[in-house]
Amino acid sequence: MWRVYIRRMTVDDYRALSAFDIHHRVTSGTTSAREFAQHALELAESTGRELNAFITICTDKALAQADDIDRNVAAGESVGPMAGVPIVLKDNISYRDYPLTCASKILNGYVPPFDATAAVRLVEAGAVIIGKANMDEFAMGSSNENSAYGPVHNPVDHSLAPGGSSGGSAAVVAAGIVPIAYGSETGGSVRQPAAFCGTYGFKPTYGGISRFGLVAFASSCDVISPLARDPRDLALAYKVASGHDHNDSTSLDFEHPDYPNDLELGRKLTIGVPADYFPPELDSDVRAVVDKAIDALKTAGHSIVDVKSPMSRMAIPIYYIVASAEASANLARYDGVRYGKREGADLALHDMYAATRAKGFGDEVKRRIMLGTYALSSGYYDAYYQKASDVRQLLREEFARLFDEVDLLITPTSPTPAFKLGERIDDPLAMYLSDMYTAPSSLAGNPAISIPYGSVPDGRPVGVQLIAALKDDRTLFQAAASLA
């Protein structure tokens, strides 16, 4: 028997709801999944286009998914834990029948014939995918200005960068278009935009979510990662997408707690404050916000101890050698033969390759391919890539020793609040330093979360980062919930 829906919601009503609220309203028959999908799609076409946060809006498929959920609810059939919840995927996550662009001209016209494992799991859980988010091209950037589709604007202030490379995913959550979005993390590409836009952003333990269907940038760091406005929603978003996948040999098979119900700490933590993340040049207003979070944890009875992490200072040079080398190898497949755009079809083979890659890739992608190719070249491999790999192992060992002493580390997420669009686009080094606090945990594979915890005096949000031991993702969610 069909249920009677009590009243039609307004867009503002919808934007105030968490994923849990939406799921409850859909499964109780208070509001239909189609109505939620329509609100999300309406906001995507208005606010989303204004922010330039979308590359593709999946209207027909989203409404069809919502109708399927409503039919199942009306029939009394079981539905998943995200039933009716509108979500967005970053446009480097494969979603069948819709373009996969990675915000690059070189993939123009490519439509994948398969779904990423994460997308499959989300749809099975009842999530309604309303669109694909804008991003830095091939996930390379810290401001979302390296997109063939133009920059994303920060919902806090449209003159500000939203962070990158998952700037579109952060923007759609911060603007209330959807309660949950998925980006990808390589060196901070979810946590940094979460901090810039004032949302939660979570990087799982490496392998926590299958990479099958995620376009590769730096394979040893890449992981699909969720953003949300509520820590319970974030925990739900992770649980639904996570788990071992036979299509991805790096995916992990370990037991997850009962997210998001198991978010009570129930114990006092020892939290390390690494002096190496608080240099004198750290923005004083950012430092003040992190100090406030530290004081709150101390007041709650947790032990705060000073620790040292000297290898973390090497993270940026390690990351930009290792990640660029892996990008050089991964992006070699885009040659005009197998995917997307082709230039100079009448040219000789190698000339066609060169013409396609020259016109298809943007400047930042070319820069990293050249850096990586150089680091991997004969005569330089040992001096650069091998040396970076050796130092990366020392960083991993340092993290392992730290988490023998403490439960969590607390740091800033970014050395500054959001900067202006255009402010750093011509200064790659300054842009790369935006990841100085997020890259260490990415290189080590440890889980980390960015928590919105106030703002600087002019209103720009500040993120506080917590890092945990490998596979101890639960403690991050519990600590985030206690700070909410």
N, C-alpha and C positions, 0 to 999 in steps of 0.2 A: 504494500500500500504506500502511495506517495505521501510524504510528509508535508505539512503546511508550514511554510516559512513565515515567521512572525512579522517582520518588518524589513523594509529595504534600508540598507545602511547608506550613509553618505561616504564620500571619499575620505573625509577627515576622520570619520569613525574607523574606517579601514586602516588608515595610516597609523593609528594609535595602538593597533593590536599586535601582539606577539604571535609567533607561529603556533604556540599552544592555544592561544585564544581562538585563532582561526580554526585549528583542528577541532576544538571543542564545539564551536558553533556549527561546523559542517556536520560532524558526527551526531550532534544532538538535534539537527534539523532546524536550528535557529536561522541559519543563513546558508544559502546554496554555495557550492564550490564555484559554479558559473558566475555568481554575483561577485565573489572575491576575484576571480580571474578577470572579469570585466573592469573592475576598479583598477587592478594592477595594469591591465593593458591601456586603460585610459590615461593613467599616470605615465606610463612608458611613452605614449605618443605625445604627451604634453611636457611634463617636467623632464622626462628622460631625453627627449629630443632637444630641449632647451639646454640641458647639461652636456649634450652630445655623448651620452653614456651608453647608447646602444649602437651596435652595427646591424643587428637583425632583430626584429620583433616577430615572434612566432604565434601570431594571432589564431590561425585556424587550428593548429595542433593543440594549443593551450585550451581553447574552448572545448575541443573534443575530449581532452583529458578530464576537464572539469565535469563535463556531462557524464562521462563514464563513472566518475566518483559519485555523483548525485544519484545515478541509477543504482549503484551498489548500496549506498546508504538507504535509499528508499526500499530496496529489496531485503534489507536486514542483513546483508552480507558484510563480512569483516573487511575493513579497510586499513591501510597502513598508518604508521605514526605521523606521517606528514600529509595526510589526506586533505586536499584542498588548499595547501599552502603554496602561494605563488613564489617561485624562485627564479634566479637568473644564473646563467653559466657564462664564464669568461670565454671569449671567442677563440680559445686554443683547446677547448674541450669538445670532442666530436659529438655531434647530435644529428642523427640521421635525417636526411631530407632537407636540411637547412645549411646554408653556406658555412664553411669553416675557413676563415680568412687570416687568423692570427694578426689582424690589422695590417696586412701586407699586400702590396700590389701583386706580388709573385703568386699568391694563391687565388687571384681573381678568377671566379667561375668554378672553383672547386666545391663540390657538394659530397660529403662523405657518405659511403654506403653502409656505415655501421655506427653504433652508439658506443661511447666510452663506457667502461664498466660502472663508473660513478653515476653516469646519467641513467643507466639501466636500473641501478639500485634506487635512485631517487624516484623514478617513475613508478617502480614497484611499490615504493613506500607511500605513493599517493601525491607526491609533489607535482605541481603544475609549472612547467617550464615556459616562461613567457617571453624569453629573449636571450640574445647573446650580447655580452657586454664588450664595449670598446676597451682597448688595452694598448700598452706599448708594443710595437711590432715584435713578434716572436718573443714576447715577455722580456724585452731588453730595454730597461729604463726605470727611472725613479720619479717620473712626473706625468706620465701618460701623454707626453708631447711627441713621442716617436711613433705616431700612428698615421697610417696612410689616410685615415678618415678624420684627422684633426684631433686636437686635444680635448680631453674631458675637463669640465669645469667643476670645481669643488662646490658642493651645495652650501657650505658655510659662507662662502664668498666667491662669486664666479670669477674673480680676478686671480684666485689662488689655484695652484696645482693640487690635484686630488691625491698625489702620490702615484707610485707605479711599481710594477707594471699593471697591477690589478685595479687601476684607478676607476674604471667603469663599474666594476663590481662593488667597490667601496661606496661610490657615489649613489648607486641605486638603493643601497641599504640606508645610507645616511639621509637620503631624500624621502624615505618612507614609501618608495615604489614597491619594494618587496621586503619581507622581514629577514630573509636569508639569501645570500648570494655566494657563489663559489668562484674563487680565483685560483691562481697557482702561485706557489712559493718556490723560488730558487735561491735568492739571497735576502729576502725581506719583502717580496712583492705583494704580500697580503698585510703583513703587520705594519709596514710603513704607511700605505694608504689608509689603513684603519686608523692609525694615529692622526693622520692629516685630516680625516673626515669625521672623527669622533665616534667610531664604531669599535666593536670587538673584532679582532682578527686572530685566527689560530693557525699555527703551523704544526701539524702532527709530527710525531716521530717519523723519520724517513721510512717509507713503506707502509705507513698507516692507512693510506688510501691508494688503491691501485692506480698506476700510471697508464694503464691500457686505454688508449683513446685520448691521452693528453699529448699534444704535440711537443716533442722533445726540444729543450733548450740545452740544459746541462744535466744529463741523465742522473748523475750521482747526487744531485741536490733537489731535483724537481719533485714537487708533491702538490696534489690538489688540496686546497685549503679553504675553509669556509669563513664568511664574515656574517655578523648579525648585530642587532642592537641590544640583545639580551643574552647573558651567559648561558641560560638554560636552552635557549634556541640554538646557541653555538654548539653546545654539547650534543643536542639532538642532531644537528646538521652533520656533525662528525660521525656519530654512531651509525647513522643510516648509510653513509657512503663508505665506511671503513670496512676492513676485513680482507682476508686473503683472497687472491684471484689467480686461478691457474693460468690466465693470460699474462700475468706479470710476476716473474720469478723473484722480484725484489719486494713484493707485497708481503706484509707480515701476518702471521696467524697467531694472535695472542688474545687472551680473554679480556673483553671490555667489561667494566662495571655497568650497572644499570643506569646508563645516562638517559635522561638528565635527572633522574630521581635521586641518584646517589651523589648529591652535591654538598652534603654537610661534611665539614672538615672532621669534627669529632676528635681532633688532636691539635696539639700545638706544634708549630713548625719551626725549624731552624732555617733562617733565610739569610743568604749571603749577599753582601753589598760589595761588588768587585770595584776596587779603586780605579782600575784601568778603564772602566766605563764612565768615569766622572772626572775627565781631565779639566784643567783650568779654563780651556776654551769652550767648554759646554755652555750653551745658552743658559743664562742665570735664571730666566723664568721657567725653563724646562726643568732645571735642577730643583727649583722650589716646589714644583708639582710632584716630582718623584720623592722629594723629602717628605712631603705631606702624606704620600702613600706609605712610606716607610714608618712614619709616626703612627699612622692608623693601624698598621700591622703590629707595631710594638704595643700600642694601647690594648689591642685585642689579646695580648699575652704571648705573641710569638717572639722567639729569640732572634735578634738581629746581630749578625757578626760581620766583621770586615774580612774580606778574602782578597786574594790576588789572582789575576788571570792574565799574566803577561803575554801569553801566546795570542790572546784575542786581538792585540794590537797589530798582529800580522795578518788578520783576517782579510782585509781589503786586497792587499797584493796577492795573497793566496787565491782568493775568490776570483779575481779578474784574470788570473792566469788559467786556473782550472776551468772556470766556466767558459771562458773564451775558447779554450782548446776543445772542450766538448761541443760547443756551439759550432766551431769550424767543421767538426766531423759530422754532427747531426744535420747541419744545413747544406751539406754537399748534395743531398738528394734533390734539392730544388734547382733543377737545371733546364726546365722547359720541356722535358721529355715526359715525365710521369704525372706531374701535378700542375694545375693552374696555367698561369700566363706563359706564353712563348713569344719571344722576339726574334726576328731574323730567320724565319722558317726556311728561307731560300739560301741561307748562308751555310758554309761548311760547319760540321758538327761543333767543333770547339769555338768557332766564332758565334754560333747560335747560343751556346752555353754562356759565353761572356756577355753577349747582348742581353740575354734574359736576366741574368743576375745583376747586371749593371742598372737596368731599368726597373727591375722588380724589387730589389732590396733598398731600404732607406739607409741613411748615412750611419746611424748607430749600429745597425746590423752589419754593415760592411766593415765598420771599425772593429767590431769584435771578431768577425771572421778573420780579418787580417792579423789581429793580435794573436788569435788562437793558432792560425796557420804558422805564424812565425815561431811561437813557443813550441810547436810540434815538429818543426823542420829539422833536418839533419844538421848536427852541429850545435843546435840550441836546445834540443829536447832535454838533455841532462841538466843544463844550466837553469832552465826555466820550469818546464812542466814537471820533471822528476823531482826537482828541488821543492817546488810548491806542494807536490803530493807528499813528500817526506815531512814537511813542516805541518801540513794538514793533519798527519797522523799524530804529531806531537800535540796539536790542539785537541784532538779527540781524547788523548790520554790525559791531558790537563783537565778537561771537563769530567772525565770519569773520576779522577782524584777529588775534584771539587764536590761531586755529588756523593762521595763517601763521607763528606763532612757536613753538608747542608742538604736540605730538601729542595730548596728553590734558590735561584738567583734573581735579584731585582735590579733593573737597569732602566734607563730611558729607552724608548723604542727608536727614536730619531734624535739626532743632535740638535735639531731646530724644529719649530712648528712649520706648518705649510708655508712654502715660499711662493712668490708671484710666478704666474705663467710667463715664460720667456726669460726669467731671471738667471737661470743656470744652463739654458739649452746650448749655449756656445762655450760652456766650461765643463767638459766631460769629467775632469777630476773632482770638481766641486759636487757634481751630480753623483758620482760614484761614492763619495764619502757619506751620502745620505744613508747608506747601508752599513755603516761602520758598527752599529750595535746589533744588527739583525744577522749579518753574515756569519759570525762565529758559530751560532747554533745551527745554521743551515749547513755549514761545512762539517760539523760534528754529527749532524743527524738528530740532534736533540729537539724535543717538542718545546714550543714557546708560544706565548700569547701576548697580544697587545690589548691593554685595558684602557678605555677612555676614562681619564681621571682629572677632569678640570681643564683649564685653559690658561693661556697667558693673558695679560691685561687687555689686549686688543680683541680678545674673543676667539683666537685660533686654538683649536683643540690640542691637547697634549696626550700622548699615549705612554703608559707605564708598561714595561715589558717584564714578564716573568718567564724564566727558563727552568726546565725540570730535567731530571735524569731520563735516559732512554726508556721508552715505554711507560713512563710515569705521567701520561697525559691527564689522568684523573685528578692529580693534585693541582694541576693548573686550573682546571675548571672549578674545583672546590675553592681555591684561593680567589679566583676571579669573582665567584658568587659572593664570597665573604666581603669583598671590597665594593660590590655593586651598591 
